[in-house]
Amino acid sequence: MGLVSERKAFRRLVRNKTTHHYLKDDGQWTDKLEEATDFPDLQSVVQLCGKYELKDVELVMKFDDEIYDIAVDICHPMGNGR
């Protein structure tokens, strides 16, 4: 099998850009990182944005060491000229 770790390299989370709260499975928001939904892939994130009509959120790739965390804008409000 080689040296491939069974542990995920990072978590995929959806975060509100204003409140910095994370999305949970039920569509509610939480400030507790451990309650946040870890999405299996980007397609799941995009589908959820549509399901809950999310606006002004970002995808956060959360690593064990937060200096490596990456946040990317997703689910922009429509009609903002961008």
N, CA, C and O atoms as a Tinker XYZ file with bonds, in Angstrom:
   328  protein
     1  N      0.809000   -1.200000    0.000000    73     2
     2  CA     0.000000    0.000000    0.000000    64     1     3
     3  C      0.843000    1.252000    0.000000    63     2     4     5
     4  O      0.332000    2.312000   -0.362000    81     3
     5  N      2.077000    1.195000    0.376000    73     3     6
     6  CA     2.916000    2.379000    0.381000    64     5     7
     7  C      2.786000    3.171000    1.655000    63     6     8     9
     8  O      2.362000    2.657000    2.689000    81     7
     9  N      3.158000    4.432000    1.564000    73     7    10
    10  CA     3.168000    5.299000    2.737000    64     9    11
    11  C      1.984000    6.257000    2.788000    63    10    12    13
    12  O      2.043000    7.271000    3.483000    81    11
    13  N      0.918000    5.955000    2.069000    73    11    14
    14  CA    -0.243000    6.837000    2.035000    64    13    15
    15  C     -0.968000    6.780000    3.377000    63    14    16    17
    16  O     -1.312000    5.708000    3.873000    81    15
    17  N     -1.186000    7.941000    3.939000    73    15    18
    18  CA    -1.889000    8.031000    5.219000    64    17    19
    19  C     -3.377000    7.843000    5.007000    63    18    20    21
    20  O     -3.924000    8.292000    4.000000    81    19
    21  N     -4.035000    7.186000    5.944000    73    19    22
    22  CA    -5.474000    7.020000    5.875000    64    21    23
    23  C     -6.191000    8.261000    6.382000    63    22    24    25
    24  O     -7.400000    8.399000    6.196000    81    23
    25  N     -5.466000    9.152000    7.013000    73    23    26
    26  CA    -6.049000   10.370000    7.558000    64    25    27
    27  C     -6.196000   11.418000    6.466000    63    26    28    29
    28  O     -5.331000   11.541000    5.599000    81    27
    29  N     -7.283000   12.170000    6.504000    73    27    30
    30  CA    -7.478000   13.239000    5.527000    64    29    31
    31  C     -6.475000   14.346000    5.758000    63    30    32    33
    32  O     -6.104000   14.639000    6.894000    81    31
    33  N     -6.038000   14.958000    4.672000    73    31    34
    34  CA    -5.071000   16.046000    4.764000    64    33    35
    35  C     -5.712000   17.326000    5.302000    63    34    36    37
    36  O     -5.063000   18.113000    5.991000    81    35
    37  N     -6.989000   17.523000    4.981000    73    35    38
    38  CA    -7.681000   18.733000    5.429000    64    37    39
    39  C     -9.186000   18.487000    5.444000    63    38    40    41
    40  O     -9.681000   17.513000    4.877000    81    39
    41  N     -9.899000   19.393000    6.106000    73    39    42
    42  CA   -11.364000   19.368000    6.133000    64    41    43
    43  C    -11.885000   20.446000    5.193000    63    42    44    45
    44  O    -11.281000   21.513000    5.086000    81    43
    45  N    -12.988000   20.188000    4.517000    73    43    46
    46  CA   -13.653000   21.174000    3.659000    64    45    47
    47  C    -14.862000   21.701000    4.419000    63    46    48    49
    48  O    -15.814000   20.961000    4.667000    81    47
    49  N    -14.825000   22.963000    4.785000    73    47    50
    50  CA   -15.874000   23.579000    5.586000    64    49    51
    51  C    -16.441000   24.791000    4.856000    63    50    52    53
    52  O    -15.756000   25.411000    4.042000    81    51
    53  N    -17.688000   25.123000    5.150000    73    51    54
    54  CA   -18.306000   26.339000    4.617000    64    53    55
    55  C    -18.432000   27.318000    5.771000    63    54    56    57
    56  O    -18.985000   26.994000    6.822000    81    55
    57  N    -17.903000   28.537000    5.556000    73    55    58
    58  CA   -17.900000   29.553000    6.612000    64    57    59
    59  C    -18.566000   30.832000    6.110000    63    58    60    61
    60  O    -18.330000   31.271000    4.985000    81    59
    61  N    -19.392000   31.413000    6.956000    73    59    62
    62  CA   -20.017000   32.695000    6.666000    64    61    63
    63  C    -18.940000   33.770000    6.757000    63    62    64    65
    64  O    -18.230000   33.855000    7.759000    81    63
    65  N    -18.816000   34.589000    5.718000    73    63    66
    66  CA   -17.750000   35.590000    5.680000    64    65    67
    67  C    -17.948000   36.721000    6.677000    63    66    68    69
    68  O    -16.979000   37.377000    7.059000    81    67
    69  N    -19.172000   36.961000    7.105000    73    67    70
    70  CA   -19.458000   38.043000    8.048000    64    69    71
    71  C    -19.310000   37.589000    9.500000    63    70    72    73
    72  O    -18.629000   38.233000   10.297000    81    71
    73  N    -19.957000   36.472000    9.830000    73    71    74
    74  CA   -19.967000   36.006000   11.220000    64    73    75
    75  C    -18.813000   35.066000   11.547000    63    74    76    77
    76  O    -18.472000   34.870000   12.714000    81    75
    77  N    -18.213000   34.486000   10.506000    73    75    78
    78  CA   -17.162000   33.465000   10.648000    64    77    79
    79  C    -17.681000   32.194000   11.310000    63    78    80    81
    80  O    -16.905000   31.417000   11.865000    81    79
    81  N    -19.014000   31.981000   11.250000    73    79    82
    82  CA   -19.600000   30.741000   11.742000    64    81    83
    83  C    -19.554000   29.699000   10.635000    63    82    84    85
    84  O    -19.541000   30.029000    9.449000    81    83
    85  N    -19.531000   28.442000   11.042000    73    83    86
    86  CA   -19.433000   27.324000   10.108000    64    85    87
    87  C    -20.787000   26.657000    9.916000    63    86    88    89
    88  O    -21.622000   26.645000   10.821000    81    87
    89  N    -20.994000   26.103000    8.727000    73    87    90
    90  CA   -22.251000   25.448000    8.394000    64    89    91
    91  C    -22.284000   24.027000    8.947000    63    90    92    93
    92  O    -21.296000   23.295000    8.892000    81    91
    93  N    -23.455000   23.655000    9.485000    73    91    94
    94  CA   -23.679000   22.302000    9.970000    64    93    95
    95  C    -24.555000   21.544000    8.969000    63    94    96    97
    96  O    -25.126000   22.143000    8.057000    81    95
    97  N    -24.656000   20.223000    9.146000    73    95    98
    98  CA   -25.448000   19.368000    8.251000    64    97    99
    99  C    -26.891000   19.821000    8.090000    63    98   100   101
   100  O    -27.475000   19.672000    7.016000    81    99
   101  N    -27.461000   20.370000    9.141000    73    99   102
   102  CA   -28.878000   20.738000    9.130000    64   101   103
   103  C    -29.135000   22.132000    8.563000    63   102   104   105
   104  O    -30.272000   22.602000    8.584000    81   103
   105  N    -28.095000   22.801000    8.057000    73   103   106
   106  CA   -28.260000   24.135000    7.476000    64   105   107
   107  C    -28.129000   25.257000    8.486000    63   106   108   109
   108  O    -28.209000   26.430000    8.123000    81   107
   109  N    -27.928000   24.914000    9.746000    73   107   110
   110  CA   -27.728000   25.914000   10.798000    64   109   111
   111  C    -26.248000   26.291000   10.861000    63   110   112   113
   112  O    -25.400000   25.620000   10.272000    81   111
   113  N    -25.956000   27.359000   11.574000    73   111   114
   114  CA   -24.586000   27.856000   11.708000    64   113   115
   115  C    -24.079000   27.642000   13.128000    63   114   116   117
   116  O    -24.857000   27.662000   14.082000    81   115
   117  N    -22.781000   27.437000   13.262000    73   115   118
   118  CA   -22.168000   27.242000   14.567000    64   117   119
   119  C    -20.815000   27.939000   14.621000    63   118   120   121
   120  O    -20.111000   28.049000   13.618000    81   119
   121  N    -20.469000   28.405000   15.819000    73   119   122
   122  CA   -19.126000   28.977000   15.994000    64   121   123
   123  C    -18.152000   27.906000   16.485000    63   122   124   125
   124  O    -16.978000   28.191000   16.722000    81   123
   125  N    -18.636000   26.689000   16.634000    73   123   126
   126  CA   -17.806000   25.578000   17.111000    64   125   127
   127  C    -17.286000   24.770000   15.929000    63   126   128   129
   128  O    -18.057000   24.107000   15.235000    81   127
   129  N    -16.008000   24.827000   15.708000    73   127   130
   130  CA   -15.375000   24.150000   14.584000    64   129   131
   131  C    -15.689000   22.660000   14.564000    63   130   132   133
   132  O    -15.893000   22.090000   13.492000    81   131
   133  N    -15.729000   22.023000   15.724000    73   131   134
   134  CA   -15.964000   20.577000   15.781000    64   133   135
   135  C    -17.382000   20.188000   15.355000    63   134   136   137
   136  O    -17.626000   19.020000   15.050000    81   135
   137  N    -18.322000   21.136000   15.327000    73   135   138
   138  CA   -19.698000   20.861000   14.895000    64   137   139
   139  C    -19.896000   21.097000   13.399000    63   138   140   141
   140  O    -20.941000   20.750000   12.850000    81   139
   141  N    -18.910000   21.678000   12.748000    73   139   142
   142  CA   -19.033000   22.025000   11.330000    64   141   143
   143  C    -19.047000   20.770000   10.464000    63   142   144   145
   144  O    -18.393000   19.774000   10.772000    81   143
   145  N    -19.805000   20.842000    9.378000    73   143   146
   146  CA   -19.856000   19.743000    8.416000    64   145   147
   147  C    -18.562000   19.716000    7.615000    63   146   148   149
   148  O    -18.107000   20.742000    7.109000    81   147
   149  N    -17.976000   18.526000    7.508000    73   147   150
   150  CA   -16.791000   18.306000    6.685000    64   149   151
   151  C    -17.272000   17.686000    5.372000    63   150   152   153
   152  O    -17.676000   16.523000    5.342000    81   151
   153  N    -17.229000   18.456000    4.301000    73   151   154
   154  CA   -17.745000   18.008000    3.021000    64   153   155
   155  C    -16.754000   17.098000    2.316000    63   154   156   157
   156  O    -15.548000   17.340000    2.359000    81   155
   157  N    -17.257000   16.043000    1.662000    73   155   158
   158  CA   -16.356000   15.080000    1.016000    64   157   159
   159  C    -15.672000   15.618000   -0.233000    63   158   160   161
   160  O    -14.589000   15.165000   -0.603000    81   159
   161  N    -16.327000   16.610000   -0.893000    73   159   162
   162  CA   -15.761000   17.135000   -2.135000    64   161   163
   163  C    -16.395000   18.488000   -2.460000    63   162   164   165
   164  O    -17.362000   18.905000   -1.821000    81   163
   165  N    -15.841000   19.156000   -3.451000    73   163   166
   166  CA   -16.322000   20.486000   -3.835000    64   165   167
   167  C    -17.742000   20.437000   -4.394000    63   166   168   169
   168  O    -18.525000   21.360000   -4.170000    81   167
   169  N    -18.078000   19.385000   -5.110000    73   167   170
   170  CA   -19.417000   19.260000   -5.666000    64   169   171
   171  C    -20.478000   19.292000   -4.561000    63   170   172   173
   172  O    -21.538000   19.894000   -4.733000    81   171
   173  N    -20.194000   18.655000   -3.446000    73   171   174
   174  CA   -21.130000   18.656000   -2.317000    64   173   175
   175  C    -21.319000   20.062000   -1.760000    63   174   176   177
   176  O    -22.424000   20.432000   -1.363000    81   175
   177  N    -20.260000   20.833000   -1.730000    73   175   178
   178  CA   -20.325000   22.212000   -1.235000    64   177   179
   179  C    -21.205000   23.046000   -2.153000    63   178   180   181
   180  O    -22.068000   23.786000   -1.679000    81   179
   181  N    -20.997000   22.935000   -3.460000    73   179   182
   182  CA   -21.757000   23.703000   -4.434000    64   181   183
   183  C    -23.244000   23.338000   -4.372000    63   182   184   185
   184  O    -24.109000   24.211000   -4.448000    81   183
   185  N    -23.530000   22.040000   -4.234000    73   183   186
   186  CA   -24.923000   21.602000   -4.134000    64   185   187
   187  C    -25.586000   22.192000   -2.889000    63   186   188   189
   188  O    -26.742000   22.612000   -2.939000    81   187
   189  N    -24.868000   22.222000   -1.792000    73   187   190
   190  CA   -25.428000   22.764000   -0.561000    64   189   191
   191  C    -25.666000   24.267000   -0.676000    63   190   192   193
   192  O    -26.650000   24.780000   -0.142000    81   191
   193  N    -24.782000   24.971000   -1.363000    73   191   194
   194  CA   -24.986000   26.406000   -1.593000    64   193   195
   195  C    -26.319000   26.634000   -2.283000    63   194   196   197
   196  O    -27.065000   27.547000   -1.927000    81   195
   197  N    -26.617000   25.799000   -3.273000    73   195   198
   198  CA   -27.888000   25.925000   -3.975000    64   197   199
   199  C    -29.066000   25.532000   -3.107000    63   198   200   201
   200  O    -30.090000   26.216000   -3.108000    81   199
   201  N    -28.939000   24.449000   -2.371000    73   199   202
   202  CA   -30.037000   23.952000   -1.532000    64   201   203
   203  C    -30.470000   24.987000   -0.497000    63   202   204   205
   204  O    -31.665000   25.215000   -0.308000    81   203
   205  N    -29.500000   25.616000    0.175000    73   203   206
   206  CA   -29.806000   26.592000    1.222000    64   205   207
   207  C    -29.730000   28.036000    0.735000    63   206   208   209
   208  O    -29.873000   28.966000    1.528000    81   207
   209  N    -29.504000   28.231000   -0.584000    73   207   210
   210  CA   -29.391000   29.563000   -1.178000    64   209   211
   211  C    -28.405000   30.437000   -0.406000    63   210   212   213
   212  O    -28.707000   31.571000   -0.037000    81   211
   213  N    -27.235000   29.883000   -0.177000    73   211   214
   214  CA   -26.214000   30.588000    0.607000    64   213   215
   215  C    -25.617000   31.740000   -0.174000    63   214   216   217
   216  O    -25.441000   31.654000   -1.389000    81   215
   217  N    -25.312000   32.801000    0.516000    73   215   218
   218  CA   -24.681000   33.990000   -0.071000    64   217   219
   219  C    -23.511000   34.403000    0.821000    63   218   220   221
   220  O    -23.541000   34.194000    2.034000    81   219
   221  N    -22.499000   34.982000    0.220000    73   219   222
   222  CA   -21.336000   35.506000    0.953000    64   221   223
   223  C    -20.731000   34.495000    1.917000    63   222   224   225
   224  O    -20.545000   34.771000    3.103000    81   223
   225  N    -20.427000   33.312000    1.375000    73   223   226
   226  CA   -19.750000   32.291000    2.168000    64   225   227
   227  C    -18.442000   31.913000    1.475000    63   226   228   229
   228  O    -18.204000   32.247000    0.314000    81   227
   229  N    -17.622000   31.219000    2.218000    73   227   230
   230  CA   -16.346000   30.782000    1.666000    64   229   231
   231  C    -16.110000   29.319000    2.010000    63   230   232   233
   232  O    -16.563000   28.817000    3.039000    81   231
   233  N    -15.388000   28.656000    1.121000    73   231   234
   234  CA   -14.922000   27.307000    1.372000    64   233   235
   235  C    -13.612000   27.429000    2.133000    63   234   236   237
   236  O    -12.688000   28.110000    1.688000    81   235
   237  N    -13.535000   26.768000    3.276000    73   235   238
   238  CA   -12.305000   26.780000    4.059000    64   237   239
   239  C    -11.716000   25.389000    4.030000    63   238   240   241
   240  O    -12.370000   24.420000    4.416000    81   239
   241  N    -10.478000   25.289000    3.572000    73   239   242
   242  CA    -9.741000   24.042000    3.654000    64   241   243
   243  C     -8.916000   24.131000    4.929000    63   242   244   245
   244  O     -7.918000   24.848000    4.996000    81   243
   245  N     -9.349000   23.394000    5.928000    73   243   246
   246  CA    -8.819000   23.498000    7.289000    64   245   247
   247  C     -7.835000   22.364000    7.541000    63   246   248   249
   248  O     -8.205000   21.190000    7.535000    81   247
   249  N     -6.575000   22.731000    7.763000    73   247   250
   250  CA    -5.521000   21.766000    8.018000    64   249   251
   251  C     -5.273000   21.640000    9.520000    63   250   252   253
   252  O     -5.728000   22.476000   10.301000    81   251
   253  N     -4.554000   20.598000    9.919000    73   251   254
   254  CA    -4.217000   20.423000   11.337000    64   253   255
   255  C     -3.475000   21.640000   11.873000    63   254   256   257
   256  O     -3.734000   22.096000   12.987000    81   255
   257  N     -2.560000   22.157000   11.077000    73   255   258
   258  CA    -1.823000   23.362000   11.453000    64   257   259
   259  C     -2.468000   24.534000   10.715000    63   258   260   261
   260  O     -2.376000   24.627000    9.491000    81   259
   261  N     -3.119000   25.425000   11.458000    73   259   262
   262  CA    -3.920000   26.483000   10.833000    64   261   263
   263  C     -3.130000   27.445000    9.960000    63   262   264   265
   264  O     -3.734000   28.204000    9.202000    81   263
   265  N     -1.821000   27.446000   10.035000    73   263   266
   266  CA    -1.056000   28.341000    9.148000    64   265   267
   267  C     -1.208000   27.932000    7.686000    63   266   268   269
   268  O     -0.913000   28.717000    6.785000    81   267
   269  N     -1.672000   26.693000    7.451000    73   267   270
   270  CA    -1.865000   26.206000    6.086000    64   269   271
   271  C     -3.303000   26.360000    5.599000    63   270   272   273
   272  O     -3.592000   26.033000    4.448000    81   271
   273  N     -4.205000   26.845000    6.439000    73   271   274
   274  CA    -5.611000   26.984000    6.064000    64   273   275
   275  C     -5.763000   27.891000    4.847000    63   274   276   277
   276  O     -5.037000   28.872000    4.686000    81   275
   277  N     -6.725000   27.539000    3.996000    73   275   278
   278  CA    -7.008000   28.305000    2.786000    64   277   279
   279  C     -8.507000   28.606000    2.755000    63   278   280   281
   280  O     -9.322000   27.712000    2.982000    81   279
   281  N     -8.871000   29.848000    2.478000    73   279   282
   282  CA   -10.275000   30.232000    2.333000    64   281   283
   283  C    -10.484000   30.788000    0.924000    63   282   284   285
   284  O     -9.724000   31.636000    0.457000    81   283
   285  N    -11.528000   30.293000    0.258000    73   283   286
   286  CA   -11.840000   30.689000   -1.113000    64   285   287
   287  C    -13.299000   31.129000   -1.169000    63   286   288   289
   288  O    -14.185000   30.405000   -0.714000    81   287
   289  N    -13.552000   32.315000   -1.728000    73   287   290
   290  CA   -14.922000   32.810000   -1.871000    64   289   291
   291  C    -15.728000   31.880000   -2.776000    63   290   292   293
   292  O    -15.263000   31.459000   -3.836000    81   291
   293  N    -16.941000   31.571000   -2.333000    73   291   294
   294  CA   -17.874000   30.781000   -3.139000    64   293   295
   295  C    -19.272000   31.350000   -2.922000    63   294   296   297
   296  O    -19.483000   32.163000   -2.022000    81   295
   297  N    -20.211000   30.929000   -3.735000    73   295   298
   298  CA   -21.621000   31.289000   -3.578000    64   297   299
   299  C    -21.819000   32.804000   -3.470000    63   298   300   301
   300  O    -22.435000   33.296000   -2.524000    81   299
   301  N    -21.289000   33.529000   -4.448000    73   299   302
   302  CA   -21.450000   34.988000   -4.488000    64   301   303
   303  C    -22.895000   35.364000   -4.723000    63   302   304   305
   304  O    -23.624000   34.651000   -5.413000    81   303
   305  N    -23.317000   36.492000   -4.147000    73   303   306
   306  CA   -24.665000   36.979000   -4.466000    64   305   307
   307  C    -24.767000   37.296000   -5.949000    63   306   308   309
   308  O    -23.809000   37.795000   -6.539000    81   307
   309  N    -25.893000   37.018000   -6.553000    73   307   310
   310  CA   -26.081000   37.276000   -7.983000    64   309   311
   311  C    -26.312000   38.771000   -8.211000    63   310   312   313
   312  O    -26.860000   39.470000   -7.359000    81   311
   313  N    -25.879000   39.236000   -9.380000    73   311   314
   314  CA   -26.154000   40.609000   -9.773000    64   313   315
   315  C    -25.241000   41.642000   -9.129000    63   314   316   317
   316  O    -25.593000   42.820000   -9.071000    81   315
   317  N    -24.080000   41.226000   -8.645000    73   315   318
   318  CA   -23.190000   42.199000   -8.021000    64   317   319
   319  C    -22.144000   42.718000   -9.003000    63   318   320   321
   320  O    -21.215000   43.425000   -8.611000    81   319
   321  N    -22.296000   42.366000  -10.277000    73   319   322
   322  CA   -21.400000   42.906000  -11.294000    64   321   323
   323  C    -20.071000   42.194000  -11.411000    63   322   324   325
   324  O    -19.204000   42.650000  -12.156000    81   323
   325  N    -19.873000   41.081000  -10.696000    73   323   326
   326  CA   -18.624000   40.341000  -10.786000    64   325   327
   327  C    -18.774000   39.078000  -11.579000    63   326   328
   328  O    -17.805000   38.337000  -11.748000    81   327
